[in-house]
Amino acid sequence: MHHYTYDRSGRILKDRLVSYIYSDSTIASINYFYDGSGRLASLISEGEHKELSYKKVFRYNSLDSLAQEFRIESTADTVSILKKQFDRDGRLTSEFRRELFSANAEDAIKGVKPLYDTVIHIEEHSYRNGLPKQTVIKDEIGKTVQLYRYEHENGLLTKKMSFNMMGGDTVLASTEHYSYSKGKMHPETSTVGWQGDTIAITRRTLDGNGQLVKFVENKELDYVFVSFYEKGKIVDKIELIKQLDARMQYKYTYDRFGNLIAETRDKFPLTEKEKNAL
């Protein structure tokens, strides 16, 4: 159960997660700190024994828009550091990730040199007319390893292309197409093989709230499965497998708390229509 503490102006100061199973004890907490202008300056998450789980620090520009965000997260002997930069309109322009091995969060905050220091990747984001144009992923030496390009129509995302870098060449890896109807978004992804041929196609149908209601995948052009969702949980799945000449049908049942309590599976031969579809 969460317990919240607020100051006189209604700003949250502390969020405590308390366990009543074995004892009335705090198993995690988040403390919030504000600057002189009332803006959230940092927050610190601690574990059961007050060990640091993560820390976030926020910096703002002269327009009171978020300019930078830093996050330090501790997991066992690994510390992850994330730095985000934003433009004057609050749009993400760059993201820097790094992992420190054989270190701890307190040392990372104090600037103590760790045993190992590895840059995971750097992201650079660019925009056109306020909409995402391109994302570039770079490695620890600043070399581009992957990039994404975006296309829009009437302010809506219609296409996203993913490229990998191979031997100095920019190679298309996948393309996502987005269409819209009756408030529903229909993303479609085409995955490209190393020879440039399409090896998989996926289609997702989302409801007006962006929640998945249907997922279709055509893999290697001889395998198809269709999944149906309700309230974010899979309820039915159909697999068409050409090599086995089989249609596998699954049904999932949940209790009122959303826990899976039963799964049934049936196998049928493919119909002629299903064979032709493959």
Residue, then its C-alpha position, 0 to 999 in steps of 0.5 A: m500500500h502506498h502512503y503519501t506525504y504533501d507540503r502545505s502547497g499540495r506538492i508531494l514530498k514522499d511516496r512510501l510503499v508499505s508491506y503489511i504481509y509480514s510486518d508494518s514496514t516500508i519496503a520502498s520510498i521516493n522522496y521529492f525535492y523542489d527548487g526555489s521556483g517550485r519546480l521538481a528538482s530531483l527525486i530519490s528512490e530508496g529500498e527497504h534498507k535505505e539503499l539507493s535504487y535510483k535518482k533523477v535530477f531535472r534542470y530547466n531553461s529560462l522559459d521554465s521548460l525541462a532542459q535536462e534530465f539525469r537518472i542514476e539507477s543501481t542494480a547489484d554491482t551495476v549502475s546505469i546512467l541516463k542523460k536526456q537533453f531537450d530543446r526550448d519546446g521541451r522535445l527530446t534532442s539527445e539521450f546518453r546511456r552508460e553503465l558502470f560495472s563493479a560500482n555502486a550508486e553512491d560512488a557514481i553520484k560522488g564521481v568515484k571512478p568505477l572499475y569498468d566504464t562502458v558507454i551503451h549508446i547515444e541517441e540524437h533526435s531531430y525534428r521537422n515542423g515540430l514532428p520527429k524526423q530522424t533518430v541516430i543511434k551511436d556507439e561509445i566512439g560516436k560511430t552511427v550503428q542504427l538510425y530511424r527515419y519518420e514520415h508524417e501526413n496531417g500531423l500523424l505518423t505514417k511511416k517509420m524506417s529502421f536502418n542498420m549499418m553494415g560495412g559502411d552501408t546503410v541497410l534497411a532493416s524494417t519498415e512500419h506503416y501506420s494507417y488510421s480509421k474510426g479512431k483506431m491505429h493500424p501499425e504494420t511492420s515489414t522486416v527485411g532479410w539481409q538479402g533485401d527480401t521481406i521475411a516477416i510482416t506484422r499488423r497491430t490493431l489498437d483501440g482509441n486508447g492505444q490499447l492492443v486488440k489484435f496482433v497478426e504476424n506472417k513469418e517466413l511467409d509460411y507461418v501466421f498467427v493471429s492474437f486477440y486481446e481484451k483489456g490488454k490480455i490475450v484471450d484467443k490465438i490462432e496459428l497457421i503452420k504450413q509445414l505441419d499442415a495445422r491450425m493451432q487454436y488457443k483460448y485463455t481464461y482469467d479470474r476477476f483479478g486478471n490472473l490466468i487460470a486456464e489455457t486450452r489448445d486444439k489442433f485442426p488441419l488447414t483448410e484450402k483457404e488457409k493453405n492459399a493464404l500461406 
